[in-house]
Amino acid sequence: MIERIETGPRMSKIVKHNGVAYLCGQVGDGTSVADQTRDCLSRIDTLLEKAGSSRKNILQAIVWLSDMSDFADMNSVWDAWVPEGHAPARACGESKLARTELKVEIIITAACD
């Protein structure tokens, strides 16, 4: 069975299937990549809770940065957020994001409790 949570005309914020939650890409508010990353991760926490999951259950993260020169600043926030011993498989690349003011977008796949 497929469960869709917070579904709109274009996408669902969460899709669950066979005990796995797939979150739509999350962005955050703020002027710096650190601020946007913190806000983005807060939004991910909220969606993980709605999906019946948590940071400890993240299987994979895909991080898109608008500029790879922000890699260290994004990682400083990311590293403090990921529970020790529960780092997911992760990829990070540079991409043009949906709006020019966006510096980071994160896509999460997580096991559900």
Secondary structure per residue as TSV (DSSP state, phi and psi in degrees):
chain	resnum	aa	ss	phi	psi
A	1	M	-	360.0	140.3
A	2	I	E	-106.4	129.8
A	3	E	E	-115.2	128.3
A	4	R	E	-111.7	131.1
A	5	I	E	-120.0	134.7
A	6	E	E	55.0	59.4
A	7	T	E	-89.4	132.3
A	8	G	-	-119.1	-171.1
A	9	P	S	-68.3	-25.2
A	10	R	S	-102.4	-36.1
A	11	M	-	-161.5	167.2
A	12	S	E	-106.5	144.9
A	13	K	E	-72.2	-31.0
A	14	I	E	-138.5	136.7
A	15	V	E	-127.0	126.2
A	16	K	E	-112.1	138.0
A	17	H	E	-155.9	129.6
A	18	N	T	49.9	43.3
A	19	G	T	77.4	13.3
A	20	V	E	-122.5	136.4
A	21	A	E	-106.8	129.9
A	22	Y	E	-110.8	117.5
A	23	L	E	-96.4	143.7
A	24	C	-	-69.2	161.6
A	25	G	-	-58.6	136.6
A	26	Q	B	-115.0	138.4
A	27	V	-	-123.0	170.6
A	28	G	-	-135.2	168.0
A	29	D	-	-91.5	157.3
A	30	G	S	131.2	167.6
A	31	T	S	-95.5	-28.6
A	32	S	S	-100.3	161.0
A	33	V	H	-64.3	-34.1
A	34	A	H	-63.8	-46.2
A	35	D	H	-61.8	-46.2
A	36	Q	H	-64.1	-38.5
A	37	T	H	-65.0	-44.8
A	38	R	H	-58.4	-46.2
A	39	D	H	-66.6	-41.7
A	40	C	H	-59.3	-46.2
A	41	L	H	-67.4	-32.4
A	42	S	H	-63.9	-41.6
A	43	R	H	-64.7	-38.4
A	44	I	H	-63.3	-42.5
A	45	D	H	-55.7	-44.6
A	46	T	H	-62.5	-45.0
A	47	L	H	-68.0	-38.9
A	48	L	H	-60.9	-41.3
A	49	E	H	-62.5	-43.8
A	50	K	H	-62.3	-30.7
A	51	A	H	-83.2	-7.9
A	52	G	T	79.5	37.2
A	53	S	-	-136.2	-170.8
A	54	S	-	-160.2	173.6
A	55	R	G	-55.1	-35.7
A	56	K	G	-67.5	-16.4
A	57	N	G	-103.8	8.8
A	58	I	E	-69.6	126.5
A	59	L	E	-90.9	-42.5
A	60	Q	E	-147.1	143.6
A	61	A	E	-130.9	135.9
A	62	I	E	-118.4	121.4
A	63	V	E	-112.6	127.0
A	64	W	E	-112.1	127.9
A	65	L	E	-112.5	142.4
A	66	S	S	-73.2	-19.9
A	67	D	-	-150.2	119.4
A	68	M	G	-64.2	-12.8
A	69	S	G	-67.4	-13.5
A	70	D	G	-88.6	3.0
A	71	F	H	-54.5	-49.9
A	72	A	H	-64.8	-42.4
A	73	D	H	-65.3	-40.8
A	74	M	H	-63.7	-45.3
A	75	N	H	-63.4	-31.3
A	76	S	H	-62.8	-36.1
A	77	V	H	-77.9	-45.2
A	78	W	H	-57.1	-49.4
A	79	D	H	-60.9	-34.9
A	80	A	H	-74.0	-22.9
A	81	W	H	-86.9	-36.6
A	82	V	S	-73.8	127.1
A	83	P	-	-63.1	137.0
A	84	E	T	-55.8	132.5
A	85	G	T	84.0	1.2
A	86	H	-	-126.6	28.7
A	87	A	-	-65.6	131.1
A	88	P	-	-82.1	169.7
A	89	A	E	-64.8	136.3
A	90	R	E	-143.8	143.9
A	91	A	E	-125.6	149.0
A	92	C	E	-139.9	131.2
A	93	G	E	-144.1	172.2
A	94	E	E	-100.1	136.5
A	95	S	-	-153.3	151.1
A	96	K	-	-73.9	122.6
A	97	L	-	-92.3	173.8
A	98	A	S	-62.2	-32.5
A	99	R	S	-130.1	146.1
A	100	T	T	-62.2	-28.5
A	101	E	T	-78.0	-12.3
A	102	L	-	-76.8	135.9
A	103	K	-	-112.8	-20.9
A	104	V	E	-150.2	143.6
A	105	E	E	-138.6	136.3
A	106	I	E	-126.5	133.5
A	107	I	E	-115.1	129.7
A	108	I	E	-122.1	139.5
A	109	T	E	-122.2	129.9
A	110	A	E	-141.2	147.7
A	111	A	E	-74.0	145.4
A	112	C	-	-94.6	149.1
A	113	D	-	-67.1	360.0
